[in-house]
């Protein structure tokens, strides 16, 4: 009896896997080029924070975000991906588990920011009650929604960046790299996309090239780390709303200012709150993102059955 020849079959599967990975990488690069390129189709000598520039660029990235499901759909066709889920579900746009997906990741992120939040409350003459009053002040919110910079930072950027760099890219990466590796690879595209700020800094001649590169390198580092966190949230919850809300909150807070904390008259209490926040974040990281809380996760259907992150 002749033994079946498995060699050609295995080789064909390996080649198909390589092609699928190349299609995945090229699709992610296409999204990066579309997103960043859309910012520069409008010729202007005005700075990026000018209202007219913000409006045009917001329209561009909103259009790219609206087209991102079509890119994912095309990728599924080219890579011969067949799953029992709609494209938008794979991208984290779904109703099941929506409420906990919007609240629990935000609580987790606020725990990490416990130090800065306590610091801000201590600097407020009215303390924590003053911070709460500011948060609930209707007039303040009215001012915010009329401010183009605020709308960009708190609404347009979180929604469009998370939809493109997490919602669209992670489903394309998972079949090639697996869910765990995808959490760390997808943020690299996000970090690299922020290097486009070098162009504007050079155009405005604000700083020397060495300072611009140092600032851009730092920005690459923290945007990549943040991208890994929101990618983790996306893979664990299967929702895009959690990353969007966390992104908006982090944009409102900025980077924690440890230098200022060390110079504060009550630095011991503030530093203790920083430490407590970090410990709370680590303790709550997996319980608050337990997939059990969010129902079946569509993006996990793209990974191998034994994939640990799903």
Residue pairs with C-beta under 8 A, 6 or more apart in sequence:
16 80
17 176
19 79
20 79
20 80
20 175
20 176
21 176
21 177
23 75
23 78
23 79
24 75
24 79
24 172
24 173
24 175
24 176
25 176
27 71
27 72
27 74
27 75
27 78
27 172
28 169
28 172
28 173
28 186
28 189
29 189
30 71
31 64
31 68
31 71
31 164
31 165
31 168
31 169
31 189
32 189
32 192
32 193
34 64
34 67
34 71
35 61
35 64
35 160
35 161
35 164
35 165
35 193
36 193
36 196
38 57
38 60
38 61
38 63
38 64
39 57
39 60
39 61
39 196
40 196
40 199
41 60
42 53
42 56
42 57
42 60
44 50
44 52
44 53
44 56
46 52
46 53
47 53
47 200
47 204
48 54
48 57
48 200
49 149
51 148
54 148
54 149
54 151
54 152
55 148
57 152
58 151
58 152
58 156
61 156
61 160
61 164
62 156
62 160
64 160
64 164
65 159
65 160
65 163
65 164
68 91
68 163
68 164
68 167
68 168
69 87
69 88
69 91
69 168
71 168
72 87
72 90
72 91
72 168
72 171
72 172
73 87
75 81
75 172
76 82
76 83
76 87
79 172
79 175
81 175
81 302
83 90
83 298
83 301
83 302
84 301
85 298
85 301
86 298
88 94
89 298
90 171
90 298
90 299
90 302
91 163
91 167
91 168
91 171
91 240
92 166
92 167
92 234
92 237
92 238
92 239
92 240
92 241
92 243
92 299
93 167
93 240
94 238
94 239
94 298
96 294
96 295
96 296
97 237
97 238
97 239
97 293
97 294
97 295
98 239
98 241
100 237
100 293
100 294
101 237
101 238
101 239
101 241
101 242
101 294
102 239
102 241
102 242
102 245
104 242
104 288
104 289
104 293
105 233
105 237
105 242
105 243
105 245
105 246
105 288
105 289
106 242
106 245
106 246
106 249
107 284
107 288
108 246
108 281
108 284
108 285
108 288
108 289
109 246
109 249
109 250
110 117
110 249
111 277
111 280
111 281
111 284
112 277
112 278
112 280
112 281
113 249
113 250
113 253
113 256
113 277
114 273
114 274
114 276
114 277
114 280
115 256
115 261
115 270
115 271
115 273
115 274
115 275
115 276
115 277
116 253
116 256
116 257
117 131
117 253
117 273
118 269
118 270
118 273
119 257
119 260
119 261
119 264
119 270
119 273
120 131
121 127
121 128
121 130
121 131
122 264
122 266
122 269
122 270
124 130
124 131
124 134
126 133
134 140
144 150
144 151
144 154
145 151
153 251
153 252
154 248
154 251
154 252
155 248
157 247
157 251
158 243
158 244
158 245
158 247
158 248
158 251
159 244
161 190
161 247
162 230
162 234
162 240
162 243
162 244
162 247
163 240
163 244
165 186
165 187
165 189
165 190
165 193
165 227
166 186
166 227
166 230
166 231
166 234
166 240
166 243
167 234
167 240
169 186
169 189
170 182
170 183
170 186
170 231
170 234
170 235
170 299
171 299
171 302
173 181
173 182
173 185
173 186
174 182
174 299
174 300
174 302
174 303
175 302
175 303
177 185
178 303
178 304
178 307
178 309
179 235
179 299
179 300
179 303
179 307
179 308
179 309
179 310
180 307
180 308
180 309
182 231
182 235
183 228
183 231
183 232
183 235
183 309
184 228
184 231
186 227
186 231
187 223
187 224
187 225
187 226
187 227
187 228
187 231
188 224
188 227
190 223
190 224
190 227
191 219
191 220
191 221
191 223
191 224
191 227
192 220
194 216
194 219
194 220
194 223
195 216
195 220
197 216
197 219
198 212
198 213
198 216
201 207
201 212
201 215
201 216
202 209
202 212
206 212
207 215
222 255
226 247
226 250
229 246
230 242
230 243
230 246
230 247
231 243
232 289
233 242
233 243
233 246
233 289
234 240
234 242
234 243
234 299
235 297
235 299
235 300
235 309
235 310
236 289
236 290
236 291
236 294
236 297
236 309
237 289
237 291
237 293
237 294
237 297
238 291
238 294
238 295
238 296
238 297
238 298
238 299
238 300
239 294
256 274
258 274
261 267
261 270
261 271
261 274
262 271
264 270
291 297
291 300
291 310
297 310
299 310
300 307
300 310
303 309
303 310
